[in-house]
Amino acid sequence: SLIKDYPSLRIYSIRAGIAFGSFLAMWSCLAFKMGQAPFYADSDVIGILGLCGIAGASTASLVGKYVKKVGIRNFNFIGCGLILFAWLLFFVGENTFVGIIAGIIIIDIGMQCIKLSNQTRIFELNPRASNRINTVFMTTYFIGGSMGTFLAGSFWQLYGWHGVISTGFVLTGISLLITIFYKK
């Protein structure tokens, strides 16, 4: 009934879920990329790259402080812009550690902007139903993440790293279009 009663819950959940799909597209195929030339990285190096995500996660409290001041919609624009920029870095710097690390940090910050801003808004819809509302949000969020992982793996098989970049770029673009066309 919450999905029916709160159309904005659907929008916030789908928008964040699709962006999360873009985010997981990178993480699901990064090990494949790093295992190839010119990196030939082993699991230790790939694991260390995962620690770069801590930089993005550490921005959560900063993002949380400014969500209401900057606005949910604006934070979605910022988040999508950062994620698109990260995908550009993954393309331009695809064979450098600097490009990969910078992309990881920026995509993590962008994802924090999108997730926290949308989550902040859904909790305002009906504070008495916050657990159920969050269940709808997180279920949709992880369905989007699963879709991104599936698509990235499929396009990795067909086109390699550029297929993954295209997947991430398109998913982020869809999330951005939802933000542009949903104005309430």
C-alpha positions as CSV (number, residue, x, y, z in Angstrom):
1,S,0.0,0.0,0.0
2,L,2.9,2.4,0.6
3,I,4.0,2.0,-3.0
4,K,0.5,2.9,-4.1
5,D,0.0,5.7,-1.6
6,Y,3.3,7.4,-2.2
7,P,4.2,7.8,-5.9
8,S,7.4,9.7,-4.9
9,L,8.6,6.6,-3.0
10,R,8.6,4.8,-6.3
11,I,10.5,7.6,-8.0
12,Y,13.1,7.9,-5.2
13,S,13.6,4.2,-5.0
14,I,13.9,3.6,-8.7
15,R,16.2,6.6,-9.3
16,A,18.6,5.4,-6.5
17,G,18.3,1.8,-7.6
18,I,19.3,2.5,-11.1
19,A,22.3,4.6,-10.0
20,F,23.3,1.8,-7.6
21,G,23.2,-0.5,-10.7
22,S,25.8,1.8,-12.3
23,F,27.9,1.8,-9.2
24,L,27.9,-2.0,-8.9
25,A,28.6,-2.4,-12.7
26,M,32.0,-1.0,-11.9
27,W,32.6,-3.1,-8.8
28,S,31.4,-6.3,-10.3
29,C,33.9,-6.1,-13.3
30,L,36.8,-4.2,-11.8
31,A,38.6,-7.3,-10.8
32,F,38.4,-8.6,-14.4
33,K,39.8,-5.3,-15.7
34,M,42.6,-5.2,-13.1
35,G,43.6,-8.8,-13.9
36,Q,44.4,-7.9,-17.5
37,A,47.2,-5.9,-19.1
38,P,48.6,-3.5,-18.2
39,F,47.9,-4.2,-14.5
40,Y,48.0,-8.0,-14.1
41,A,47.0,-7.3,-10.5
42,D,46.4,-10.0,-8.0
43,S,43.7,-10.2,-5.4
44,D,45.8,-8.1,-2.9
45,V,46.0,-5.2,-5.2
46,I,42.3,-5.5,-6.2
47,G,41.4,-5.6,-2.5
48,I,43.4,-2.5,-1.8
49,L,41.4,-0.7,-4.5
50,G,38.3,-1.6,-2.5
51,L,39.8,0.4,0.3
52,C,39.6,3.5,-1.9
53,G,35.8,3.2,-1.5
54,I,36.3,4.2,2.1
55,A,37.0,7.8,0.9
56,G,33.6,7.9,-0.7
57,A,31.9,6.3,2.3
58,S,33.5,8.8,4.6
59,T,31.6,11.6,2.8
60,A,28.3,10.2,4.0
61,S,28.1,12.5,7.1
62,L,29.1,15.5,5.1
63,V,26.4,14.7,2.5
64,G,23.9,14.1,5.2
65,K,24.5,17.5,6.7
66,Y,23.8,19.4,3.5
67,V,20.9,17.4,1.9
68,K,18.2,19.6,3.2
69,K,20.1,22.8,2.5
70,V,21.1,21.9,-1.0
71,G,18.0,19.9,-1.8
72,I,17.2,16.4,-2.7
73,R,16.9,17.1,-6.4
74,N,20.1,19.1,-6.5
75,F,22.0,16.3,-4.7
76,N,20.7,13.9,-7.3
77,F,22.1,16.1,-10.1
78,I,25.4,16.4,-8.2
79,G,25.5,12.6,-7.6
80,C,24.7,11.7,-11.3
81,G,27.2,14.3,-12.5
82,L,29.9,12.8,-10.2
83,I,29.1,9.3,-11.4
84,L,29.2,10.3,-15.0
85,F,32.5,12.0,-14.4
86,A,33.8,8.8,-12.8
87,W,32.8,6.8,-15.8
88,L,34.7,9.3,-18.0
89,L,37.7,8.8,-15.8
90,F,37.4,5.0,-16.1
91,F,37.4,5.5,-19.9
92,V,40.2,8.1,-20.2
93,G,42.4,6.6,-17.5
94,E,41.4,3.0,-18.1
95,N,45.1,1.8,-18.1
96,T,46.4,3.9,-15.2
97,F,46.1,3.4,-11.5
98,V,45.4,7.1,-11.1
99,G,42.4,7.0,-13.4
100,I,41.0,3.9,-11.7
101,I,41.6,5.2,-8.2
102,A,40.2,8.6,-9.0
103,G,37.1,7.0,-10.6
104,I,36.5,4.8,-7.6
105,I,36.6,7.7,-5.2
106,I,34.4,9.9,-7.3
107,I,31.8,7.2,-8.1
108,D,31.6,6.4,-4.3
109,I,31.0,10.1,-3.5
110,G,28.4,10.4,-6.2
111,M,26.6,7.3,-5.0
112,Q,26.5,8.7,-1.4
113,C,24.9,11.9,-2.7
114,I,22.2,9.9,-4.5
115,K,21.5,7.3,-1.8
116,L,21.4,9.6,1.2
117,S,19.4,12.4,-0.5
118,N,16.7,9.9,-1.7
119,Q,16.7,8.1,1.6
120,T,16.3,11.4,3.5
121,R,13.3,12.2,1.5
122,I,11.5,8.9,1.8
123,F,11.7,9.0,5.6
124,E,9.8,12.3,5.5
125,L,6.9,10.6,3.6
126,N,5.4,8.8,6.6
127,P,7.6,8.7,9.8
128,R,5.4,6.1,11.4
129,A,6.1,3.7,8.5
130,S,9.8,4.4,8.2
131,N,10.9,0.7,8.5
132,R,8.4,-0.4,5.8
133,I,9.3,2.5,3.6
134,N,13.0,1.7,3.9
135,T,12.2,-1.9,3.0
136,V,10.6,-0.8,-0.2
137,F,13.6,1.6,-0.9
138,M,16.3,-1.0,-0.1
139,T,14.6,-3.8,-2.0
140,T,14.3,-1.6,-5.1
141,Y,17.9,-0.4,-4.5
142,F,19.3,-3.9,-4.5
143,I,17.2,-5.0,-7.5
144,G,18.8,-2.0,-9.4
145,G,22.2,-3.1,-8.1
146,S,21.6,-6.7,-9.3
147,M,20.5,-5.4,-12.7
148,G,23.6,-3.4,-13.0
149,T,25.8,-6.3,-12.1
150,F,24.0,-8.6,-14.6
151,L,24.2,-6.1,-17.4
152,A,27.9,-5.3,-16.7
153,G,28.8,-8.9,-16.6
154,S,27.0,-9.5,-19.9
155,F,28.5,-6.5,-21.6
156,W,32.0,-7.4,-20.2
157,Q,31.7,-10.7,-22.1
158,L,30.8,-9.0,-25.3
159,Y,32.8,-5.8,-25.2
160,G,35.2,-5.9,-22.3
161,W,35.8,-2.8,-20.1
162,H,34.2,-0.5,-22.6
163,G,31.0,-2.5,-22.4
164,V,31.1,-2.0,-18.6
165,I,31.7,1.7,-19.0
166,S,28.8,2.0,-21.5
167,T,26.5,0.1,-19.0
168,G,27.4,2.4,-16.2
169,F,27.0,5.5,-18.3
170,V,23.6,4.5,-19.6
171,L,22.3,3.5,-16.2
172,T,23.4,6.8,-14.7
173,G,21.9,8.6,-17.6
174,I,18.6,7.0,-16.9
175,S,18.8,8.0,-13.3
176,L,19.6,11.5,-14.4
177,L,16.6,11.6,-16.8
178,I,14.3,10.5,-14.0
179,T,15.6,13.4,-11.9
180,I,15.1,15.9,-14.8
181,F,11.6,14.8,-15.7
182,Y,10.3,14.2,-12.2
183,K,10.0,17.7,-10.7
184,K,7.8,17.4,-7.7
